[in-house]
Amino acid sequence: MSELCDLGARRLARLIRRRRVSATEVMRAFIARIERVNPQVNAIVTFLPERALAEAKRLDRRLARQGSADGLGPLAGLPIAYKDLVATRGIRTTLGSPVYRNQVPKDNALFVDRLQGAGAITLGKTNTPEFGAGSQTFNAVFGTTRNPYDLTKTCGGSSGGAAVAVACGMLPFADGSDLASSLRNPANYCNVVGFRPTPGVVPSYPAHNAWDTLPVLGPIGRTVADAAFLLAAMAGADARAPISRAVRGAQFARPLARDFRGMRIAWSADFGGLPMDPRVARVLARQRRVFESLGCVVETASPDFSGAKEAFETLRALAFAGRFANLLKTHRRLLKDTVIWNIEQGLALDGTKIARAEALRSALFQRMRVFLERYAFLVGPVNQLPPFSADEPYPRRVAGVRMANYLDWMKSCYYVTITSHPAISVPAGFTDDAPPLPVGLQIVGRYGDDFGVLQLAHAFERANPVWKRRPPIL
């Protein structure tokens, strides 16, 4: 039964639909894997085995009664555990904060309803830093989530619990969210795939600011195909989300194979001069020839990211002030220091600074758009350093360069965030550390070309199947 946990999500779904394996058998396999592995990594923090098993049994009875999978959603019988920032009706949702330690929402988030409607079975919740702040998954409610490739190291964040659960075969796929780097960073650190779609591809409701395009929702999978499979059920417009895009989720379920011969790609080793840990640089340098082997025309080039730091930090601080200013008044002693800092940065802003940040962001979008008229894709690093100690809140230095704050080391991701272009982290290799640590590669595509990004990532993954290297704790 344990082998079921190591099958791809698409294959598992087919086996259930064709009644080659029961949903109950699948659920029992994942429950057993979680019970065996999760105590070592602390990825799933709310665990609902009895509830999930009862739902799997109901699905099996329905399949037996009707004799076919007619009327079932594409995810029927597959377990999922939602990021603990996501509202789940009747299931504790803490946001990783002592303030909300006992919060139980009355309603689901929009995409939770979608995935349940597609047949996914809720098995629990995955760990996240407090309010998703910081690409290191720890909080005062549940503690630290650890990297399955080296338990002394961070798994990244903020979708850290989700990435670890997928890497360990405790889930076939998982949802995540990404403001600075929260889908791409933990995927990179856990040797799985994390995709940040174009804003609005996956609608967000409820949302404090329905017009905010910095945070997005997206999938994590062991492979690109599995991430695309989950995205197909998450994506599509909704009237409650005014920035949602009129895309059909089913388009992401199409075959990903594509001929990339002659495709011009920009290769940037450091996104215009960011400090890079030599261990990461060595792994990524070897990947250029993988794209060349696919027939791509690879040229060294980087967009002009001038103003990205100021624009991102200003707009992020503005969002933190908008969401959490009242908490600062009422529960300051329960908030971690970096959250307090980010809220106070937002409260100190004035109209001139906010207007300047919006102008800088607009200019960044246009420069990236023009850059990607010449190149179909931009390829570069996800993170500037490998997984660091799980006991460090964030790295103070990268390649000897001092970081100014807890966001500074995420530039290789948030430089892309601020442009609103879709980006994916795909496994690329391992460092020479003992034990070796995962290194991912970031592919950025044209605005709205989410499927193209998935296709190139799929082609790279097939040519360089590093994802098959499983965590040693398994």
Helices and strands as residue ranges (DSSP letters): G 2-6, H 9-17, H 23-41, E 44-47, H 49-66, E 79-83, G 98-100, H 110-117, E 121-126, G 130-132, E 138-139, E 143-144, E 146-147, E 150-154, H 160-167, E 173-178, H 184-190, E 193-196, E 216-221, H 224-234, G 249-253, E 264-267, H 278-285, H 288-293, E 297-300, H 308-331, G 332-334, H 337-347, H 351-374, E 377-381, E 397-398, E 401-402, G 408-410, H 411-417, E 423-430, E 438-445, H 450-463, G 466-468
